[in-house]
Amino acid sequence: MPTSDITKYILGLLNTNICGFMLNILNPTISFQSGNIGAIPVSINNKQKNCINEIVNRCIDSSKTDWDSYETSWDFKSHPLVRKVTKISDAYAQWKEECETRFLQLKANEEELNRIFIEIYGLQDELTPDVADKDITVHRIFDTRDDVPDSMKGSSYVRTKRDEIVSLISYAVGCMFGRYSLDEEGLVLAGGEFDSSRYTTFAADPDNIIPVCDEEYFDDDIAGLFIRWVETVYGKDTLEENLMFIADALGGKGLARSVIRSYFLNGFYADHIKTYQKRPIYWLFDSGKKNGFKALAYMHRYKDDILARIRTEYVHELQSRYQTKIDDLKKQLYLAAGSLRVKLNKDIAKMEAQAEEIRLYEEKVHHLADSMIAIDLDDGVKANYAMFADVLARIK
């Protein structure tokens, strides 16, 4: 067991190309054993020890800062694009530059460690201190995948503008549900009692049910809430510009609000499942492919009456709105002709398909609502999610 004063020194050694060189000599196979690591000869150079420890500390700080910038870290505080600017484009440019600076500094630090240890072990004729870009383990941001240089191909630390905007949207949804707050840093609610007083700048959704619709049928529709969140964070004057930046990053076509609504309807949940490695904390109640009904709920705010409230306050309301809209479209059809008539027929067919899908879904929700199912957060996502498989989106 190394003493504390050389722990960082050994950590530095194990992360240099010296270590890889020696392991290939000790065990020239595709896998290493613990004994191989223990057999690496450690040469302590007291003159270089303090310098090595300082470089190692800088490497650790850089890696930790990078890791903690994303919400899957226990020490996540706030999204890096939420800062004191009015334009998301400015926040993105600043964050991108910070990531690039951190990347280049970590690369320089790792190469300096390689140089020092190569000199200590007298391997100047065998090794160079160079470290490939793809082996640097902090994130580097590019506007698009096409901008990624060959030197970074294959790295899991490459991110794009879309990735950063998707993570911003995820954070915004967390604020909507009360997982995060614009008034506090870090994780605010992951179980326990919901306290609305902790969300003054932007109010968390009071009933833990946020509908996801192809049109704005509800006041707390997720697309509408997101637009309000963007306005709250960055200001009203730059709202349209910010929405356009978001829509452009998502890659959609058409009006910014339509692109954002389409993303919530068709793309958000797949990204959420990917972020949380098929263990979603936001659950998507989903009637099917016709998008008859969709709503998100936060697992950590689950109450056993939530299905009853989804059924009576959202499913029934949406059924009524579908029928009203179908009746209105049929009245318009009576006087329509030509291309307008064709369009109205398509709209009616779509609405009727959604109405039928939601009718069948209501029966499933009704059955489970009567059961008043309780969940135990300690059982984990997989076990709890399975109990609602008939009414939740499938995890692929």
BELSUL-V204633 format. One record per residue. N is the residue number from 1. PHI is phi as a letter, one per 30 degrees, with the letter a starting at -180 (NA if undefined). Layout:
((N	PHI) (N	PHI))
//
This chain:
((1	NA) (2	d) (3	d) (4	d) (5	d) (6	c) (7	e) (8	d) (9	e) (10	d) (11	e) (12	d) (13	e) (14	d) (15	c) (16	c) (17	d) (18	e) (19	d) (20	d) (21	d) (22	d) (23	d) (24	d) (25	d) (26	d) (27	a) (28	d) (29	b) (30	d) (31	b) (32	c) (33	c) (34	e) (35	d) (36	d) (37	d) (38	d) (39	d) (40	d) (41	d) (42	c) (43	c) (44	d) (45	c) (46	d) (47	d) (48	c) (49	e) (50	d) (51	d) (52	d) (53	d) (54	d) (55	d) (56	d) (57	d) (58	d) (59	d) (60	d) (61	d) (62	d) (63	d) (64	d) (65	e) (66	d) (67	d) (68	d) (69	d) (70	b) (71	d) (72	d) (73	d) (74	d) (75	c) (76	d) (77	c) (78	a) (79	d) (80	d) (81	d) (82	c) (83	b) (84	d) (85	b) (86	c) (87	c) (88	d) (89	d) (90	d) (91	d) (92	d) (93	d) (94	d) (95	d) (96	d) (97	d) (98	d) (99	d) (100	d) (101	d) (102	d) (103	d) (104	d) (105	d) (106	d) (107	d) (108	d) (109	d) (110	d) (111	d) (112	d) (113	d) (114	e) (115	d) (116	d) (117	d) (118	d) (119	d) (120	d) (121	c) (122	i) (123	c) (124	e) (125	d) (126	c) (127	b) (128	c) (129	d) (130	d) (131	b) (132	d) (133	e) (134	d) (135	c) (136	d) (137	c) (138	b) (139	d) (140	b) (141	c) (142	b) (143	d) (144	b) (145	d) (146	d) (147	d) (148	d) (149	d) (150	e) (151	d) (152	c) (153	d) (154	j) (155	d) (156	d) (157	c) (158	d) (159	b) (160	c) (161	e) (162	d) (163	e) (164	d) (165	d) (166	d) (167	d) (168	d) (169	d) (170	e) (171	d) (172	d) (173	d) (174	d) (175	d) (176	d) (177	c) (178	j) (179	d) (180	b) (181	b) (182	d) (183	c) (184	b) (185	d) (186	i) (187	d) (188	c) (189	b) (190	b) (191	k) (192	i) (193	d) (194	d) (195	c) (196	d) (197	d) (198	d) (199	b) (200	c) (201	d) (202	b) (203	d) (204	d) (205	e) (206	d) (207	c) (208	i) (209	b) (210	b) (211	d) (212	c) (213	b) (214	d) (215	b) (216	d) (217	d) (218	b) (219	d) (220	c) (221	e) (222	d) (223	d) (224	d) (225	d) (226	d) (227	d) (228	d) (229	d) (230	d) (231	d) (232	d) (233	d) (234	c) (235	j) (236	d) (237	d) (238	c) (239	e) (240	d) (241	d) (242	d) (243	d) (244	d) (245	d) (246	d) (247	d) (248	d) (249	d) (250	d) (251	i) (252	d) (253	c) (254	j) (255	d) (256	e) (257	d) (258	d) (259	d) (260	d) (261	d) (262	d) (263	d) (264	d) (265	d) (266	c) (267	b) (268	e) (269	d) (270	d) (271	d) (272	d) (273	d) (274	d) (275	d) (276	c) (277	h) (278	i) (279	b) (280	d) (281	c) (282	c) (283	c) (284	c) (285	d) (286	b) (287	d) (288	k) (289	d) (290	d) (291	h) (292	d) (293	a) (294	b) (295	a) (296	c) (297	b) (298	c) (299	e) (300	d) (301	c) (302	d) (303	b) (304	d) (305	c) (306	d) (307	d) (308	d) (309	d) (310	e) (311	d) (312	d) (313	c) (314	b) (315	d) (316	d) (317	d) (318	d) (319	e) (320	d) (321	d) (322	e) (323	d) (324	d) (325	d) (326	d) (327	d) (328	d) (329	d) (330	d) (331	d) (332	d) (333	d) (334	e) (335	c) (336	d) (337	b) (338	i) (339	d) (340	d) (341	d) (342	d) (343	d) (344	d) (345	d) (346	d) (347	d) (348	d) (349	d) (350	d) (351	d) (352	d) (353	d) (354	d) (355	d) (356	d) (357	d) (358	d) (359	d) (360	d) (361	d) (362	e) (363	d) (364	d) (365	d) (366	e) (367	e) (368	d) (369	d) (370	d) (371	d) (372	h) (373	d) (374	c) (375	b) (376	c) (377	e) (378	d) (379	d) (380	i) (381	d) (382	e) (383	d) (384	d) (385	d) (386	d) (387	d) (388	c) (389	e) (390	d) (391	b) (392	c) (393	d) (394	d) (395	c) (396	c))
//
